[in-house]
Each structure stands twice: as C-alpha cells, then as structure tokens.
Amino acid sequence: MNELKDKYKRDFERLRALVNVFDPCRLIALGAPVDEYDYLTNQVLGLQYKGESRDKIKETILFILADYFGQNIESLEEPHKTECYMALEKLLDETQNIG
C-alpha cells in the first residue's frame, strides 16, 4: 500500500510541476502558491490512472479551467487563444507517460 501512495505522490509532484509551467490563468506567474492548480492536477492524474483518452483529459482540463478558474480559453483574443491551446497540447504530450 505504501508503494502505491509513494507512486501517486511522485506522479502528482511531476504533474504539478508541468501544470504550473502551463499556468493557464497566469496565477503562478503572479505569485500564487504552487498548490494553486492542485484541483486540476488531481483530476488529470485520476483520469490518467483510469486510462482515459487524451481527448477526454483535454476536455476535462478545458472544463475545469472554465468552470473552476473562470478561464474560458475559447473566449481569449488571438494570439493568446492559439498560444494557450499550443501550451495545452504541450502539457498533454508531457504528461502522457505519468500515471
């Protein structure tokens, strides 16, 4: 059991670091604590552990950003909208092997 907890903790920390680099709402850049996106990180890690598809994880991230953080990427002005989608794709690429 302890092994599973340790694995989850390692995976969570790796994913947290990647999500904080993604920083879609610029909260980390503005000085927010490193746990600011932990809700998002937990949800994504749970989906990865369940073996959900990349599309499902992307859809969930977009939903959480809009619903929980009030950041609807679709409503952003260009070039910010494209930059955010590109950053999201990069996050999904980098997190593919976590979990």
C-alpha positions in Angstrom: 0.0 0.0 0.0 2.8 2.4 0.9 4.3 1.8 -2.6 1.1 3.0 -4.3 1.0 6.1 -2.1 4.6 6.8 -3.0 4.0 6.3 -6.7 0.9 8.6 -6.5 2.9 11.3 -4.7 5.8 11.1 -7.2 3.3 11.2 -10.2 1.4 14.1 -8.6 4.6 16.1 -8.0 5.7 15.6 -11.6 2.3 16.6 -12.9 2.0 19.5 -10.6 5.3 20.9 -11.9 4.1 20.6 -15.5 0.7 22.1 -14.8 2.4 25.0 -13.0 4.6 25.6 -16.1 1.4 25.5 -18.2 -0.1 28.1 -15.8 -3.2 28.8 -18.0 -4.5 31.6 -15.8 -1.1 33.2 -15.1 -1.7 32.6 -11.4 1.8 31.1 -10.7 3.4 33.9 -12.7 1.5 36.4 -10.5 2.9 34.8 -7.3 0.2 32.3 -6.4 1.3 29.3 -4.2 2.5 26.1 -6.0 -0.7 24.3 -5.0 -3.0 26.8 -6.8 -3.8 24.3 -9.6 -3.9 21.1 -7.4 -7.6 20.6 -8.1 -6.8 20.4 -11.8 -3.7 18.3 -11.2 -5.7 15.7 -9.1 -8.4 15.5 -11.7 -6.0 14.9 -14.6 -3.9 12.4 -12.6 -7.1 10.5 -11.8 -8.1 10.3 -15.4 -4.6 9.2 -16.4 -4.8 6.4 -13.8 -8.1 5.3 -15.2 -6.6 5.2 -18.7 -8.8 7.9 -20.2 -8.1 9.1 -23.7 -6.1 12.3 -24.4 -9.3 13.9 -25.8 -11.2 13.2 -22.5 -8.3 14.6 -20.5 -8.2 17.7 -22.7 -11.9 18.2 -22.5 -11.7 17.9 -18.7 -8.9 20.4 -18.4 -10.9 22.9 -20.6 -14.0 22.4 -18.5 -12.1 22.9 -15.2 -10.4 26.0 -16.5 -13.8 27.5 -17.5 -15.9 26.2 -14.5 -13.5 26.3 -11.6 -11.0 29.0 -12.6 -13.2 31.2 -14.8 -10.8 31.0 -17.7 -12.6 30.1 -21.0 -9.8 29.6 -23.5 -12.2 29.8 -26.4 -13.1 33.4 -25.5 -9.5 34.6 -25.5 -8.3 37.0 -28.1 -5.7 36.0 -30.6 -2.8 35.3 -30.4 -3.4 34.3 -26.7 -6.0 31.8 -27.6 -3.7 29.9 -30.0 -0.8 30.2 -27.5 -2.9 28.7 -24.8 -4.1 25.8 -27.0 -0.5 25.1 -28.0 0.6 25.1 -24.4 -2.2 22.7 -23.6 -1.1 20.3 -26.3 2.4 20.5 -25.0 1.2 19.7 -21.4 -0.8 16.7 -22.8 2.4 15.5 -24.6 4.5 15.9 -21.5 2.0 14.2 -19.2 1.3 11.2 -21.5 3.6 8.8 -19.5 2.6 9.9 -16.0 0.3 7.6 -14.3 
